[in-house]
Amino acid sequence: MESGKFAECLETDGKRRKKWLPIGLDSGTKRKEITAVADSIVSEYYEKNSGLFNPAEKNIGEAAVSSVSEKNTERSSGNFELFEFMDKWLAYKKPRVSRLIYNKYCSGIRKAKQFFKEKTFYIDTIRPIDIQDYYNSILNSGAKSSTLKNRHLCMYNLFEYAVKLNLIPFNPTSRVGTRNITY
């Protein structure tokens, strides 16, 4: 921390840049408070610059998980819009993973939303060919194979959660060829 400023690695125009953002806290402030303020600043930054995802507006934790279950009983199986389910999944994952992994998931979901925004997809109508098109767009944009690997892991976990909730019969990402990915 440099005299009341916080450094956060933010994505702008598909590139990661370190940006110093003022947080207005003293150097003696507890880490938990710094993290809370930093998360809200990052959320505001992404809201202003992308408009696709604002984690500050989402219900985080068990309440979001129970709302998925409640809505699942009200709707026919798998009738969630893809973007709605992505937000619910992020809310489910936040208390269960580290902050770094959660930020990677947020980045992956943000990029997926940018790709899939042209058409309305439902969780039960997305096909492996749609996922393959998304992966091809990542590679065609000049991204490294590690970026594709991270996006694949994000999408795989997203759809595994949908399988776990019986919203879809299989994970469409497991039927997609992911060339250039080495584990």
C-alpha positions in Angstrom: 0.0 0.0 0.0 1.4 3.4 -1.0 0.1 6.3 1.1 -3.6 5.4 1.3 -3.8 3.8 -2.1 -4.6 0.2 -3.1 -3.2 -1.7 -6.0 -5.5 -4.0 -7.9 -4.9 -5.8 -11.1 -7.8 -4.9 -13.3 -8.8 -6.0 -16.8 -9.3 -3.2 -19.4 -9.9 -3.9 -23.0 -8.9 -7.5 -22.5 -5.5 -6.6 -21.0 -4.5 -6.8 -17.4 -3.1 -3.6 -15.9 -2.1 -2.6 -12.4 -4.1 0.4 -11.3 -3.7 2.4 -8.1 -7.0 3.3 -6.7 -7.4 5.6 -3.6 -9.2 3.9 -0.7 -8.9 6.6 2.0 -7.9 4.3 4.8 -4.9 4.6 7.2 -2.0 2.2 7.1 -3.1 0.8 10.5 -6.5 -0.4 9.2 -7.3 -4.1 9.5 -6.9 -6.3 6.5 -10.6 -7.3 6.6 -11.7 -3.7 6.3 -9.3 -3.0 3.5 -10.5 -6.0 1.6 -14.2 -4.9 2.0 -13.4 -1.4 0.7 -11.2 -2.7 -2.1 -13.9 -5.1 -3.3 -16.5 -2.3 -3.4 -14.0 -0.1 -5.4 -13.3 -2.9 -7.9 -17.0 -3.6 -8.3 -17.7 0.1 -9.0 -14.8 0.2 -11.5 -16.2 -2.7 -13.4 -19.7 -1.4 -13.2 -18.6 1.9 -14.8 -16.4 0.3 -17.4 -18.2 -2.8 -18.5 -21.8 -2.8 -17.2 -21.9 -6.6 -17.4 -21.1 -7.6 -13.9 -21.4 -5.9 -10.5 -20.7 -8.3 -7.7 -21.9 -5.7 -5.1 -25.5 -6.1 -6.3 -25.6 -9.9 -6.0 -26.8 -11.9 -3.0 -23.7 -13.7 -1.7 -23.7 -16.9 0.2 -26.2 -19.5 1.3 -29.2 -17.3 0.5 -28.3 -17.3 -3.2 -27.9 -21.1 -3.1 -31.3 -21.6 -1.5 -32.9 -19.2 -4.0 -31.5 -21.4 -6.8 -33.2 -24.4 -5.2 -36.5 -22.5 -4.6 -36.6 -21.2 -8.2 -35.8 -24.7 -9.5 -38.9 -26.1 -7.9 -41.0 -23.3 -9.4 -39.6 -23.6 -12.9 -39.3 -26.5 -15.2 -36.0 -28.2 -15.1 -33.1 -26.1 -16.5 -35.2 -23.0 -17.4 -32.6 -20.5 -16.1 -31.2 -17.8 -18.4 -27.5 -18.4 -18.8 -26.5 -15.0 -17.4 -28.8 -15.4 -14.4 -27.3 -18.8 -13.6 -23.8 -17.4 -14.0 -24.5 -14.8 -11.3 -26.1 -17.4 -9.0 -23.0 -19.6 -9.5 -20.6 -16.8 -8.6 -22.7 -16.1 -5.5 -22.4 -19.7 -4.6 -18.7 -19.9 -5.2 -17.6 -16.7 -3.4 -17.6 -18.0 0.2 -16.1 -21.3 -1.0 -13.0 -20.2 -2.8 -10.1 -17.9 -2.2 -10.3 -14.3 -3.3 -7.8 -14.9 -6.2 -9.8 -17.8 -7.6 -13.1 -15.8 -7.2 -11.6 -12.9 -9.1 -10.5 -15.3 -11.9 -14.1 -16.7 -12.0 -15.5 -13.2 -12.2 -13.1 -12.4 -15.1 -14.1 -15.6 -16.9 -17.8 -14.9 -16.4 -17.4 -11.3 -17.6 -15.7 -12.5 -20.8 -18.3 -15.2 -21.3 -21.1 -12.7 -20.9 -19.4 -10.4 -23.5 -19.3 -13.3 -26.0 -22.8 -14.7 -25.3 -24.6 -11.3 -25.1 -25.8 -11.4 -28.7 -28.4 -14.1 -28.1 -30.5 -15.2 -25.2 -29.3 -18.6 -23.9 -30.9 -20.8 -21.3 -28.9 -23.1 -19.2 -30.6 -26.2 -20.8 -30.2 -25.0 -24.4 -26.5 -24.3 -24.5 -24.8 -26.8 -26.7 -21.2 -28.0 -26.9 -20.8 -26.2 -30.3 -21.7 -22.9 -28.5 -18.9 -23.5 -26.0 -16.5 -24.5 -28.8 -17.3 -21.2 -30.6 -16.5 -19.3 -27.4 -13.2 -21.2 -27.0 -12.3 -20.5 -30.6 -13.0 -16.8 -30.2 -10.6 -16.8 -27.2 -7.8 -18.4 -29.3 -8.5 -16.3 -32.4 -8.2 -13.1 -30.3 -4.5 -14.0 -29.7 -4.9 -15.1 -26.1 -2.4 -17.6 -24.6 -3.4 -21.2 -24.0 -3.3 -20.5 -20.2 -6.1 -18.0 -20.7 -8.1 -20.6 -22.5 -7.4 -23.1 -19.7 -8.6 -20.6 -17.1 -11.8 -19.9 -19.1 -12.4 -23.6 -19.6 -12.0 -24.3 -15.9 -14.5 -21.5 -15.1 -17.1 -22.8 -17.6 -16.5 -26.4 -16.6 -17.2 -25.6 -12.9 -20.2 -23.5 -13.9 -21.8 -26.3 -15.8 -20.8 -29.0 -13.3 -22.8 -27.0 -10.7 -25.8 -27.0 -13.1 -25.5 -30.8 -13.4 -25.3 -31.1 -9.7 -28.6 -29.2 -9.3 -30.2 -31.4 -12.0 -30.7 -28.4 -14.3 -29.0 -30.1 -17.2 -28.3 -33.8 -18.0 -24.6 -33.4 -18.9 -21.8 -30.8 -18.8 -21.4 -29.4 -22.4 -17.8 -28.4 -21.7 -16.8 -32.0 -21.2 -17.8 -32.7 -24.8 -15.6 -29.9 -26.3 -12.1 -30.3 -27.7 -9.8 -27.9 -26.0 -6.7 -27.9 -28.1 -3.6 -26.1 -26.8 -4.6 -26.9 -23.2 -1.9 -28.8 -21.3 -2.4 -29.7 -17.7 
